[in-house]
Amino acid sequence: MPMRSPLMIASTVSINVVRVWYSLCMVSCIMKYSQSILTSLLKPTETRTGLAVAAKCLHHVGLLQESMESSLKTLHNLGEQPLRDIGDDTLHTDMNIMNEIMRNTPDDYILNLHENKAKKITITLKIYSNLCHVVHLINPSLVGAVSLRMVELTMNNGLDSSSPLAFVHYGEVLLALGSVKEGCRLGTYHRMCHQRV
């Protein structure tokens, strides 16, 4: 069994504490906890990690709007661009560029990408991964932008534990837009990357 990092343990403990608070109808405690993370962490990487945990906690107890807002604020602070609706022409242009890159990149190359070592990218992908689950439920028109950005980060920086979800969510968007072959291809990456990462 692989050793769990202190961050993973803290994240699990935080989520479990928040679940208990939620079951006791202590939503105000959850909100105060999320805010305290913002003020108590000193290093930028700790703050980003704390914000990711706070957004995930809010998501796990059903505070989806709050989780989305927390994630979007954190992504903005990380220098990420605002999300675009699936009807946005610039999003479609960027998706077409990524689709062309994916069509011209062999499967072996994608499946053998180096492992991402940058903490900022890992945290950004984790935030996007949580956000993708949330927007599926409250604003599905943003899934395309979120999943495209996750795939871009993976292709530019290497495979990460969130990469399998990036491929499956982006494949889902492609399927919905009628690109069955490309969508199914990305679904196989999800399975293969999940085994590797």
MOGICOR-V30739 format. One record per pair of residues at least 24 apart in sequence whose ideal C-beta (glycine too) atoms are under 6 Angstrom apart, sorted by the first residue. I is the first residue (numbers start at 0). GAP is how many residues later the second one is. If there is no record, write none. Layout:
i->[I;I]
gap->[GAP;GAP]
This chain:
i->[10;13;13;14;14;17;17;21;44;47;48;51;51;51;54;55;58;58;63;63;63;66;67;70;70;73;74;77;82;82;83;84;85;85;90;94;110;112;112;113;114;114;115;115;115;120;120;121;124;124;124;125;128;128;131;142;143;146;158;160;162;163;163;163]
gap->[42;39;43;42;45;39;43;39;74;75;74;71;74;75;75;74;71;75;70;73;74;67;66;56;60;53;52;46;59;62;61;56;55;58;54;53;81;45;46;44;43;44;41;42;44;32;36;38;28;35;37;36;33;36;37;30;29;26;38;36;30;26;29;30]
